[in-house]
Amino acid sequence: MRSLPRAPSLFNSSAMSGPFDFGIRVGMVSILIATSASALAVGGVLLYIVYSAVTIQPNASRRWSTDTHIHYYFLNLMVSDLIQAVDY
């Protein structure tokens, strides 16, 4: 019985054996920097929200409240962005 020829693999080790060229390295580093900046920015905003919600005074004129659904959407968006930045 004859064996069928094998299809070329996308993960061919001989094609990936050399170092990355300059353009690929620049792209990977720029993605890493953008991801890190996004994670730091979102983490900082979320930490500020938690800090201001915990340290609020009982009779303060400005307080953290969730009277509308917009607050929940905003928090959901921020947490999702943080997960996406960390998950890279």
C-alpha positions as CSV (number, residue, x, y, z in Angstrom):
1,M,0.0,0.0,0.0
2,R,1.3,3.4,-1.0
3,S,1.6,6.2,1.6
4,L,0.2,9.6,0.7
5,P,2.5,12.6,0.6
6,R,2.3,14.8,3.7
7,A,0.9,18.3,3.5
8,P,3.3,21.0,4.4
9,S,3.0,22.0,8.1
10,L,2.6,25.6,9.2
11,F,4.7,24.7,12.3
12,N,7.7,23.4,10.4
13,S,10.6,23.4,12.8
14,S,13.1,24.0,10.0
15,A,11.3,27.1,8.9
16,M,11.2,28.5,12.4
17,S,14.8,27.6,13.4
18,G,16.4,31.0,12.7
19,P,16.0,34.1,14.8
20,F,13.2,36.6,14.0
21,D,14.1,39.3,11.7
22,F,14.2,43.0,12.8
23,G,10.6,43.8,11.6
24,I,9.1,40.9,13.6
25,R,11.0,41.8,16.7
26,V,9.9,45.5,16.5
27,G,6.3,44.4,16.1
28,M,6.5,42.0,19.0
29,V,8.1,44.7,21.3
30,S,5.5,47.3,20.2
31,I,2.6,44.9,21.0
32,L,4.2,44.2,24.4
33,I,4.6,47.9,25.2
34,A,1.0,48.7,24.2
35,T,-0.3,45.8,26.2
36,S,1.6,46.8,29.3
37,A,0.5,50.5,29.0
38,S,-3.1,49.4,28.6
39,A,-2.9,47.1,31.6
40,L,-1.3,49.8,33.8
41,A,-3.8,52.4,32.7
42,V,-6.9,50.2,33.3
43,G,-5.4,48.8,36.5
44,G,-4.8,52.4,37.8
45,V,-8.3,53.5,37.0
46,L,-9.8,50.4,38.7
47,L,-7.6,50.9,41.8
48,Y,-8.7,54.5,42.0
49,I,-12.4,53.5,41.8
50,V,-11.9,50.9,44.5
51,Y,-9.9,53.4,46.7
52,S,-12.5,56.1,46.3
53,A,-15.4,53.7,47.0
54,V,-13.7,52.4,50.2
55,T,-12.5,55.7,51.6
56,I,-15.7,57.6,51.1
57,Q,-17.1,59.7,53.9
58,P,-20.7,59.2,55.0
59,N,-21.8,62.8,54.4
60,A,-19.6,63.6,51.4
61,S,-21.1,65.7,48.6
62,R,-19.4,63.4,46.0
63,R,-19.9,59.7,46.5
64,W,-19.5,56.6,44.4
65,S,-23.0,55.3,43.5
66,T,-24.4,52.9,41.0
67,D,-27.7,54.6,40.4
68,T,-27.7,53.9,36.7
69,H,-26.7,51.0,34.5
70,I,-23.8,53.1,33.0
71,H,-21.6,52.5,36.1
72,Y,-22.0,48.7,35.7
73,Y,-21.2,48.9,31.9
74,F,-18.2,51.0,32.6
75,L,-16.8,48.6,35.2
76,N,-17.5,45.7,33.0
77,L,-15.7,47.3,30.1
78,M,-12.7,48.2,32.3
79,V,-12.4,44.7,33.7
80,S,-12.8,43.1,30.3
81,D,-10.0,45.4,28.9
82,L,-7.8,44.4,31.9
83,I,-8.4,40.7,31.2
84,Q,-7.6,41.2,27.5
85,A,-4.4,43.1,28.3
86,V,-3.2,40.5,30.8
87,D,-4.3,37.5,28.7
88,Y,-1.9,38.4,25.8
